[in-house]
Structures are given as structure tokens and as C-alpha cells.
Amino acid sequence: MPGPLSPEITIAAPPVVAVEALVRAFSGRRAVNGVSFTLAEGDCLALFGPNGAGKTTLLRLLAGLLSPTSGTCRVAGFLLRDGPVSRAHVGLISHASMLYSALTARENVEFTARMYGLRDPANAARSALGAMRVLDRAESPVRLLSRGLQQRVSIARAIVHGPKLILCDEPYTGLDEVGSAALTDALAERRASGAALVLVTHNLGEGLALATHAAIMQRGRFVRYERRGVVDAGAYASEYRELVTADV
């Protein structure tokens, strides 16, 4: 007779991003000071804080654009110091478009797809532009596009390679209702595919609506960090103001 069935073993997927005691100092001042957190597939960390709190520096560290003074960060299992290998899993959406103005929208996105070694960069570019509802302007030089349309192209470029971690620095800046809806849909699709998000925003309601985790950053540290489920959205705004003005 067959023996008893072995219990089914479930192996948890490794976190998309794992940050431990991350520090970045400039001339002795710690812009990021001992930040630690992990995000799994589909998670979204909404990151709030006043200007100068270190939020953008943290995003630049996660994107591999800055090297940490100390501490570690892994993205999709790769250390940041692995360079292009780790950065290939990251997409950065900024309020600055950082596009090549002389190139068309398609050329900008397709160039990025080629840089990441995608098998069919032309199709990937069309798909990303379509997701941001700007495919009808694909052959327009970026310099002739409005600020909002440039932002949509920039977002398409950031997601064209299907990154596992998407870093969003005030991504809704400059977008109209169509662009905002396209971005929300694109982020939801990427999360459903297993990506994690870090969203920096001054809009508490916007951030909490997308978040699975929320953090308030002040003077380079997370002064509050918790799962979204325990956050009272109604009281969060006043609690946020108290935290960020306590030592001003």
C-alpha cells in the first residue's frame, strides 16, 4: 500500500526588495540614515515626508544611481553593487522626464528597450506607449509634445522592460485625467504581474489608496512605518503633520 502523503511544502518567494540599515552620507550629513524594509511581489510602499527628508535620495539608492555609504539593498535577489544586473530589474518614474528631446516618443522608448536587451524592442515600445495611451503620438519628436504627454512617454520608457521594482517620484505631476488613469492602470498591471512599488508623494490620500505599506520619512529616517491595514486614513493627515513639525 502506498505510504502516507507527504505534507505539501510551500516555499515563500524571496522579497522583491530587501533594504537593511541603508545609509547615504554627503559631507558627513546622512541624507538616508539606517533605513530598513522589505517588499514582496505586489506590495506598494507609500513614502511620505517633507522636502529634504531624504525620499529622493532613497529612490536614487534603490535605482542604483547612488552607492550607499553603508548598509545593503537587494532587488530581485541582486545586490545594488551588482550594477547593470540589478538595475535591469528597476524602473524609475520621475517628475523630470529625462527624455531625448530630438528623438520621437517611439525612438525614446525603443532605445531603452534595446538597452535592456529585450528580444523584440519595437513591439515592447508599442505596448508600453499603448499602455500610457500615447501610441497615437509615437512618431512625434518629444520636444513638440506637451509636458503631460512627455511625462506619459517617460513612464512608458520606465516600464518597457517589465521591471520587478518600480520607483515613483511624484509620478502624477503634470498628468491630466487620461494620463493619471493610464498610469494607475499600468501600475496595477505591473503589480498583478509581481512587481513591487515605492511611491513618493505629498498627496496622502493618493499614496494610501495604492499602498500596502506606509512610511513617513524625516531627517533620513523612517519615523513611522506600518502595514496599510492598521492605518486610520482619517487620522493619518493630522498625525503626519505632528510628526514632521515636532522638531522644526
KELODREN-359914 format. One line per 2 residues: number of its first residue (from 1); their letters; for each residue x, y negated, z of C-alpha. Coordinates in nm, 3 decimals. Each point is the difference from the previous one (the first is absolute). Example, Ala and Ser with C-alpha at 12.3 -4.5 7.8 and 13.67 -1.06 7.14 Angstrom:
2
1 = as = 1.230,0.450,0.780  0.137,-0.344,-0.066;
//
This chain:
248
1 = mp = 0.000,0.000,0.000  0.124,-0.350,-0.070;
3 = gp = 0.136,-0.183,0.297  -0.158,-0.310,0.150;
5 = ls = 0.002,-0.308,-0.214  0.279,-0.241,0.075;
7 = pe = -0.118,-0.342,0.112  0.013,-0.258,-0.273;
9 = it = 0.286,-0.241,0.051  -0.050,-0.361,-0.104;
11 = ia = 0.315,-0.196,-0.067  -0.047,-0.372,0.044;
13 = ap = 0.122,-0.215,-0.284  0.299,-0.217,0.088;
15 = pv = -0.080,-0.369,0.050  0.015,-0.224,-0.303;
17 = va = 0.198,-0.254,0.199  0.182,0.045,0.331;
19 = ve = 0.163,-0.305,0.157  0.206,0.028,0.317;
21 = al = 0.153,-0.289,0.198  0.048,-0.208,-0.316;
23 = vr = 0.205,-0.317,0.046  0.104,-0.269,-0.245;
25 = af = 0.208,-0.292,0.128  0.102,-0.322,-0.177;
27 = sg = 0.286,-0.190,0.164  -0.076,0.166,0.330;
29 = rr = -0.376,-0.066,-0.013  -0.215,0.311,-0.023;
31 = av = -0.270,-0.058,-0.261  -0.111,0.362,0.050;
33 = ng = 0.069,0.128,0.349  -0.049,0.367,0.082;
35 = vs = -0.310,0.079,-0.210  -0.122,0.364,-0.005;
37 = ft = -0.305,0.158,-0.166  -0.108,0.286,-0.225;
39 = la = -0.264,0.021,-0.270  -0.146,0.313,-0.156;
41 = eg = -0.160,0.046,-0.341  -0.296,-0.235,-0.044;
43 = dc = 0.089,-0.216,0.301  0.000,-0.379,-0.012;
45 = la = 0.180,-0.221,0.251  -0.144,-0.351,0.013;
47 = lf = 0.277,-0.227,0.124  -0.088,-0.338,0.148;
49 = gp = 0.210,-0.276,0.148  0.090,-0.368,-0.025;
51 = ng = 0.242,-0.142,-0.254  0.355,0.096,0.090;
53 = ag = -0.101,0.309,0.195  0.210,0.229,-0.222;
55 = kt = -0.275,0.157,-0.211  0.152,-0.072,-0.341;
57 = tl = 0.346,0.103,0.121  -0.149,0.332,0.112;
59 = lr = -0.156,0.052,-0.343  0.332,-0.076,-0.169;
61 = ll = 0.167,0.259,0.223  -0.264,0.259,-0.087;
63 = ag = 0.041,-0.080,-0.369  0.375,0.056,0.020;
65 = ll = 0.072,-0.363,-0.094  0.177,-0.056,0.333;
67 = sp = 0.221,0.233,0.200  -0.083,0.043,0.370;
69 = ts = 0.245,-0.114,0.264  -0.093,0.313,0.193;
71 = gt = -0.276,0.255,0.021  -0.139,0.225,-0.272;
73 = cr = -0.280,0.013,-0.251  -0.104,0.297,-0.211;
75 = va = -0.236,-0.025,-0.294  -0.132,0.328,-0.139;
77 = gf = 0.275,0.170,0.199  0.283,-0.208,-0.147;
79 = ll = 0.209,-0.242,0.205  0.007,-0.360,-0.120;
81 = rd = 0.374,0.029,-0.045  -0.067,0.259,-0.273;
83 = gp = -0.052,-0.304,-0.223  -0.183,0.057,-0.331;
85 = vs = -0.123,0.342,0.116  -0.200,-0.150,0.285;
87 = ra = -0.099,-0.320,-0.184  -0.160,0.207,-0.276;
89 = hv = -0.273,0.090,0.251  -0.078,-0.362,0.089;
91 = gl = -0.211,-0.266,-0.168  0.012,-0.363,0.113;
93 = is = -0.292,-0.236,-0.059  0.092,-0.359,0.084;
95 = ha = -0.173,-0.335,-0.035  0.296,-0.092,-0.225;
97 = sm = -0.047,0.169,-0.339  0.373,0.051,-0.081;
99 = ly = -0.088,0.074,-0.365  0.208,-0.063,-0.312;
101 = sa = -0.184,-0.300,-0.142  0.122,0.049,-0.359;
103 = lt = -0.132,0.357,-0.016  -0.361,0.103,-0.051;
105 = ar = -0.204,0.155,0.278  0.042,0.342,-0.158;
107 = en = 0.374,-0.042,-0.045  0.045,-0.097,0.365;
109 = ve = -0.186,0.305,0.129  0.141,0.239,-0.260;
111 = ft = 0.355,-0.116,0.077  -0.053,0.089,0.366;
113 = ar = -0.144,0.339,-0.097  0.311,0.069,-0.206;
115 = my = 0.225,-0.108,0.286  -0.166,0.264,0.219;
117 = gl = 0.050,0.264,-0.269  -0.369,0.074,-0.060;
119 = rd = -0.062,0.256,-0.273  -0.251,-0.216,-0.190;
121 = pa = 0.067,-0.363,0.097  -0.233,-0.145,-0.263;
123 = na = -0.299,0.196,0.125  0.089,-0.068,0.364;
125 = ar = 0.013,-0.373,-0.073  -0.340,0.008,-0.174;
127 = sa = -0.149,0.190,0.293  0.138,-0.242,0.260;
129 = lg = -0.113,-0.307,-0.198  -0.340,0.158,-0.044;
131 = am = -0.028,0.064,0.374  0.058,-0.372,0.060;
133 = rv = -0.251,-0.092,-0.273  0.252,-0.195,-0.203;
135 = ld = 0.050,0.240,-0.292  -0.167,-0.248,-0.236;
137 = ra = 0.293,-0.238,0.061  0.269,0.267,-0.036;
139 = es = 0.165,-0.169,-0.301  -0.005,-0.351,0.144;
141 = pv = 0.331,-0.148,0.115  -0.008,-0.028,0.377;
143 = rl = 0.084,-0.373,-0.013  -0.336,-0.064,-0.172;
145 = ls = -0.204,0.181,0.264  -0.171,-0.168,0.295;
147 = rg = 0.142,0.043,0.350  -0.270,0.255,0.084;
149 = lq = 0.060,0.207,-0.313  0.373,-0.005,0.063;
151 = qr = -0.068,0.138,0.346  -0.205,0.282,-0.149;
153 = vs = 0.285,0.088,-0.237  0.242,-0.008,0.292;
155 = ia = -0.218,0.243,0.193  -0.022,0.230,-0.304;
157 = ra = 0.378,0.002,-0.013  0.023,0.086,0.371;
159 = iv = -0.227,0.305,-0.030  0.094,0.127,-0.347;
161 = hg = 0.232,0.272,0.133  -0.247,0.138,0.255;
163 = pk = 0.193,-0.099,0.315  -0.049,0.188,0.326;
165 = li = 0.035,-0.321,0.201  -0.158,-0.328,-0.113;
167 = lc = 0.113,-0.317,0.173  -0.245,-0.287,-0.030;
169 = de = 0.105,-0.355,0.094  -0.315,-0.216,-0.016;
171 = py = -0.101,0.187,-0.319  -0.338,-0.170,-0.043;
173 = tg = 0.157,-0.346,-0.035  -0.106,-0.159,-0.329;
175 = ld = -0.243,0.276,-0.098  -0.359,-0.072,-0.100;
177 = ev = -0.288,0.235,0.083  0.073,0.229,-0.296;
179 = gs = 0.368,0.022,0.086  -0.069,0.053,0.370;
181 = aa = -0.244,0.282,-0.076  0.250,0.159,-0.240;
183 = lt = 0.273,-0.013,0.265  -0.227,0.149,0.267;
185 = da = -0.098,0.283,-0.236  0.362,0.063,-0.104;
187 = la = 0.116,0.018,0.362  -0.284,0.236,0.088;
189 = er = 0.093,0.225,-0.294  0.366,0.008,0.103;
191 = ra = -0.093,0.083,0.361  -0.227,0.280,-0.119;
193 = sg = 0.301,0.133,-0.193  0.210,0.009,0.318;
195 = aa = 0.165,-0.342,0.012  0.037,-0.204,0.317;
197 = lv = -0.030,-0.379,0.019  0.153,-0.276,0.206;
199 = lv = -0.212,-0.312,-0.040  0.122,-0.340,0.122;
201 = th = -0.280,-0.253,0.018  -0.118,-0.301,0.200;
203 = nl = -0.360,0.106,-0.063  -0.090,0.217,0.300;
205 = ge = -0.331,0.118,-0.143  0.157,0.096,-0.334;
207 = gl = 0.279,0.192,0.171  -0.216,0.184,0.252;
209 = al = -0.244,0.103,-0.275  0.276,0.202,-0.170;
211 = at = 0.202,0.108,0.302  0.046,0.332,0.177;
213 = ha = 0.256,-0.171,0.225  0.043,-0.364,0.103;
215 = ai = 0.301,-0.185,0.135  0.075,-0.353,0.112;
217 = mq = 0.357,-0.113,-0.053  0.161,-0.279,0.200;
219 = rg = 0.369,-0.096,0.012  0.100,0.312,-0.191;
221 = rf = -0.185,0.248,0.223  -0.331,0.179,-0.006;
223 = vr = -0.171,-0.154,0.304  -0.312,0.204,-0.070;
225 = ye = -0.034,0.321,-0.201  -0.294,0.240,-0.001;
227 = rr = -0.230,0.213,-0.209  -0.281,-0.192,-0.167;
229 = gv = -0.262,0.215,0.171  0.071,-0.154,0.340;
231 = vd = 0.000,-0.359,-0.126  -0.301,-0.217,0.082;
233 = ag = -0.014,-0.207,-0.317  -0.220,-0.260,0.165;
235 = ay = 0.248,-0.071,0.278  0.317,0.047,-0.203;
237 = as = 0.018,-0.357,-0.132  0.000,-0.159,0.344;
239 = ey = 0.243,0.261,0.135  0.228,-0.067,-0.297;
241 = re = 0.001,-0.374,0.068  0.084,0.059,0.365;
243 = lv = 0.293,0.227,-0.085  0.162,-0.222,-0.263;
245 = ta = -0.043,-0.327,0.193  0.097,0.133,0.344;
247 = dv = 0.367,-0.097,-0.031  -0.024,-0.293,-0.240;
//
